[in-house]
Amino acid sequence: MIENPLLLLSQWRNPVVEPLPIVQPPAGTTNGVPPDVYDAYRRGRDSACVDIMLATRLKDGTPAVLLSKRKVNVCFGGMWWMYGGAVGSYQSMTDFVVERAKKECGIRPDPSELVLVGVYRTCAPDIIGSTLQPCYAARVGLAEIQKYMGTDQAHESIKLFTLRELYQIPTAEQHWYPMRVASLVLQAL
C-alpha cells in the first residue's frame, strides 16, 4: 500500500524556498493599486488563486473530502467549494493554502503532506478576467476535522462528502472545478 495515495496525482513535490517578506498594500487598494486602475489592468488577464482540497477517511474507511458552501454574496456564492483564495505576489503558495485552510475552516494541514493536483482556469460571470488556480490536496485525520470543523464569514456551511454524496449535490450548487478536484482526490484515496 502506498503511504500517501494522493502522491499518485502528482509526481511534483514542493521545493523548499525562503519566504519573501509580505508588504501590506495601502488601504482602499488592491495590491497597492487603485480599484479603477486595477480593473482596467485585469480586464482580459488572468489572476492567481491557490486552493486546497482536504481529504480524510470516515470511520468505515470510505474516502471523503471537506467542502464548504459559499455565502450567496461572495464569488461563486451558493456553491460548494474548497479552501483558498488570491495569493499575494511572491508569497509561497503552499504556506498560503495551509494558513487559508486554518483561517477558513479551522484545520491546518501538514505542509509536507501537500500534493499538487493540477492547475485549472476558472471564470466567474461577475469577474472581468479568468483565474489560474493551482490546487493542492492534503490528507487530514478525521478526528482533527471533527474537532475543528467550522466556517468563516464567506461560508455558510461545511460538510464531508463521499464520492456518492458528491454526485448528489444539486446542479445549482456545483461548479465544475471543485467537483473535478474532489472527484480526482476521492478516487485516488
C-alpha positions as CSV (number, residue, x, y, z in Angstrom):
1,M,0.0,0.0,0.0
2,I,1.3,3.5,-0.9
3,E,2.0,5.6,2.2
4,N,0.2,8.6,0.7
5,P,-2.0,7.7,-2.2
6,L,-2.5,11.4,-3.1
7,L,1.1,11.3,-4.5
8,L,-0.3,9.3,-7.4
9,L,-2.0,12.6,-8.5
10,S,1.3,14.4,-8.9
11,Q,5.0,13.5,-9.3
12,W,5.9,17.0,-8.4
13,R,6.9,17.8,-4.8
14,N,7.1,21.3,-3.3
15,P,10.6,22.8,-3.3
16,V,11.8,24.4,-0.1
17,V,12.2,28.1,-0.8
18,E,12.9,31.0,1.5
19,P,9.8,33.1,2.1
20,L,9.9,36.7,1.0
21,P,8.7,39.4,3.3
22,I,5.0,40.4,2.8
23,V,4.4,44.1,2.3
24,Q,0.9,45.2,3.2
25,P,-0.7,47.4,0.5
26,P,-2.3,50.8,1.4
27,A,-6.0,50.6,2.5
28,G,-8.6,51.1,-0.3
29,T,-6.3,49.5,-2.9
30,T,-5.8,46.1,-4.5
31,N,-2.2,45.1,-4.2
32,G,-1.4,48.8,-3.8
33,V,-3.3,49.8,-7.0
34,P,-6.4,52.0,-7.0
35,P,-9.6,49.9,-8.0
36,D,-10.2,51.6,-11.3
37,V,-6.6,51.1,-12.5
38,Y,-6.6,47.5,-11.2
39,D,-9.9,46.7,-13.0
40,A,-8.6,48.2,-16.3
41,Y,-5.4,46.1,-16.0
42,R,-7.3,42.9,-15.0
43,R,-9.6,43.1,-18.0
44,G,-8.6,40.2,-20.2
45,R,-5.8,39.0,-18.0
46,D,-5.5,36.1,-15.6
47,S,-5.1,36.4,-11.8
48,A,-3.9,33.7,-9.5
49,C,-5.8,31.9,-6.7
50,V,-4.5,28.8,-4.8
51,D,-6.8,26.2,-3.4
52,I,-6.6,23.1,-1.2
53,M,-8.8,20.0,-1.1
54,L,-8.8,18.5,2.4
55,A,-9.3,14.7,2.4
56,T,-9.8,12.1,5.1
57,R,-11.3,8.6,5.6
58,L,-14.5,8.1,7.5
59,K,-14.7,5.6,10.4
60,D,-15.7,2.9,7.9
61,G,-12.7,3.6,5.7
62,T,-14.7,5.5,3.0
63,P,-12.7,8.4,1.5
64,A,-14.3,11.9,2.0
65,V,-13.4,15.5,1.2
66,L,-14.3,18.6,3.1
67,L,-16.2,21.2,1.2
68,S,-17.9,24.4,2.3
69,K,-20.9,26.2,0.8
70,R,-20.1,29.7,-0.1
71,K,-22.5,32.5,1.0
72,V,-24.6,34.0,-1.7
73,N,-23.0,37.4,-1.5
74,V,-19.4,36.2,-2.4
75,C,-17.9,35.0,-5.7
76,F,-19.3,31.6,-6.7
77,G,-22.0,32.1,-4.0
78,G,-24.3,29.3,-3.1
79,M,-21.8,26.7,-4.5
80,W,-19.8,24.0,-2.7
81,W,-16.1,24.9,-2.8
82,M,-12.7,24.1,-1.3
83,Y,-10.5,26.4,0.6
84,G,-8.1,29.0,-0.7
85,G,-8.0,32.4,-2.4
86,A,-5.9,35.0,-4.1
87,V,-2.2,34.6,-3.3
88,G,-0.1,37.7,-2.9
89,S,2.9,38.5,-5.1
90,Y,6.0,36.4,-4.2
91,Q,4.0,34.6,-1.4
92,S,4.6,30.9,-1.0
93,M,1.6,29.1,-2.4
94,T,1.9,26.2,0.0
95,D,2.3,28.4,3.0
96,F,-0.7,30.4,1.8
97,V,-3.1,27.4,1.4
98,V,-2.1,25.9,4.7
99,E,-2.9,29.2,6.5
100,R,-6.0,29.8,4.5
101,A,-7.4,26.4,5.4
102,K,-6.7,27.2,9.1
103,K,-8.5,30.6,8.7
104,E,-11.5,29.3,6.7
105,C,-12.3,26.1,8.5
106,G,-10.0,25.8,11.5
107,I,-7.9,22.9,10.1
108,R,-4.2,23.4,9.4
109,P,-2.9,20.6,7.2
110,D,0.7,19.4,7.4
111,P,2.7,21.3,4.7
112,S,4.7,18.2,4.0
113,E,1.5,16.3,3.1
114,L,0.6,18.8,0.3
115,V,0.3,17.3,-3.2
116,L,-0.3,19.4,-6.3
117,V,-3.4,18.0,-8.0
118,G,-3.2,20.4,-11.0
119,V,-3.6,23.9,-12.3
120,Y,-7.0,25.0,-13.5
121,R,-8.6,28.1,-15.1
122,T,-11.9,29.4,-13.9
123,C,-14.0,32.4,-14.7
124,A,-16.9,33.7,-12.7
125,P,-19.7,35.6,-14.5
126,D,-19.2,38.7,-12.4
127,I,-15.4,38.8,-12.8
128,I,-13.6,40.7,-15.6
129,G,-10.8,38.2,-16.2
130,S,-10.1,34.5,-15.7
131,T,-8.2,33.0,-12.8
132,L,-5.4,30.4,-12.8
133,Q,-5.8,28.1,-9.9
134,P,-3.1,25.8,-8.7
135,C,-4.8,23.2,-6.5
136,Y,-3.3,21.1,-3.8
137,A,-4.7,18.2,-1.8
138,A,-3.8,17.0,1.7
139,R,-4.9,14.2,4.0
140,V,-6.1,15.2,7.4
141,G,-7.2,12.9,10.2
142,L,-11.0,12.5,10.7
143,A,-10.7,13.4,14.4
144,E,-9.0,16.7,13.5
145,I,-11.7,17.6,11.0
146,Q,-14.5,16.7,13.5
147,K,-12.8,18.7,16.3
148,Y,-12.0,21.9,14.4
149,M,-14.6,21.9,11.5
150,G,-16.0,25.4,11.3
151,T,-16.6,28.3,8.8
152,D,-15.6,31.9,8.3
153,Q,-17.7,34.8,7.2
154,A,-17.6,33.8,3.5
155,H,-19.0,30.3,4.0
156,E,-22.5,29.3,5.3
157,S,-21.9,25.6,5.9
158,I,-19.3,22.8,5.8
159,K,-19.7,19.1,5.1
160,L,-17.7,15.9,4.4
161,F,-18.7,14.4,1.1
162,T,-18.0,10.8,-0.2
163,L,-17.9,10.2,-3.9
164,R,-21.6,9.1,-3.9
165,E,-22.7,12.2,-2.0
166,L,-20.6,14.5,-4.2
167,Y,-22.7,13.4,-7.2
168,Q,-25.9,14.1,-5.3
169,I,-25.1,17.8,-4.8
170,P,-27.8,19.8,-6.7
171,T,-26.6,21.2,-10.0
172,A,-27.2,24.8,-8.9
173,E,-24.7,24.2,-6.1
174,Q,-22.0,22.7,-8.2
175,H,-19.1,24.3,-10.1
176,W,-17.0,22.0,-12.4
177,Y,-13.7,23.0,-10.8
178,P,-14.2,21.8,-7.1
179,M,-16.3,18.9,-8.4
180,R,-13.5,17.7,-10.6
181,V,-10.8,18.1,-8.0
182,A,-12.9,16.4,-5.3
183,S,-13.6,13.5,-7.7
184,L,-9.9,13.0,-8.5
185,V,-8.9,13.1,-4.9
186,L,-11.7,10.7,-3.8
187,Q,-10.7,8.3,-6.5
188,A,-7.1,8.5,-5.5
189,L,-7.8,7.6,-1.9
